Amino acid sequence: MSRLVPMVVILLAPCVAGCPMPISHTETVSPPIVGIVRGPDAYHVFWVIPNFDRAMPAYSLCIGTGDTLLPAYEGLGAIQGDAPLDSITCVQWSWRNSLRAACSGNIERSLVSGGRWIDGEEAGRYRIILMREDSMPPARGLGRRVLNGPPRPHRYFVVVVQWLEQPDPDGPATVRTVAELPLRKDVEWAGELSLGGVFGRWCASVATTRLTHTLYWENHKREVITFTLGPPGKAHQVPAC
């Protein structure tokens, strides 16, 4: 179930990456933000907080539920002058008993919805979410640290497909089925999520960059991964839509 909920915007002073608690701030240096936040039920109050770092023209947007802040969006600000208006749509959802937040705006797209699925007499639309999990690999020995440097965080990307149904056009949408479509383990970056249809066939696509190795060099290969979408529970990777 999803519904519109109140949204409050607060500016934060410069701080480290993540979602710190807000402190008093009198300058408005982040861009104007217009957004929609959708929650899973009627018992949550959300706070949307743009965290602007003056050292770089960027900000992190976090969504809070109670005393928990969830990073959801990376946007761009401006050191001088006004930054362009960004319109952001967010949804809070649950994955493996953990609350998550996904947003899409002009800079970053990790959430798209639309299309149409049909299963007998029932029909609905898709919601696609690009999720990233970060983890640190085991510590390296002294010899490997000298040769390869300190370990880098490992990024694990999953495309989550939700089949939504909404019998009442004016009522809330509910999630009927969910599918997880993990990307390759060597993918270092994923983004630019999109949803499109060709002759009644709906597909979700995501741009990726993965690290490839030759004899002496490391290279970054960019490719687009596409999944075809069918009735609830049916989704798989295809070369193209």
Buried (B, 14 or more C-beta within 10 A) or exposed (E): BBBEBEBEBBBBBEBEEEBBEBEEEEEEBBBEBEBBBBBBEEEBEBBBBBBBBEEEBBBBBBBBBEEEBBBBBBBBBEEEEEBEEBEBBBBBBEBEEEBBBBBBBEBBBBBBBEBEBEBEEEEBBBBBBBBBEEEEEEEBEEEEEEEEEEEEEEBBBBBBBBBBBBEEEEEBBBBBBBBEBEBEEEBBBBBEBBBBEEEEEBBBBBBBBBEEEEEEEEEEEEEEBBBBBBBBEBBEEEEEB
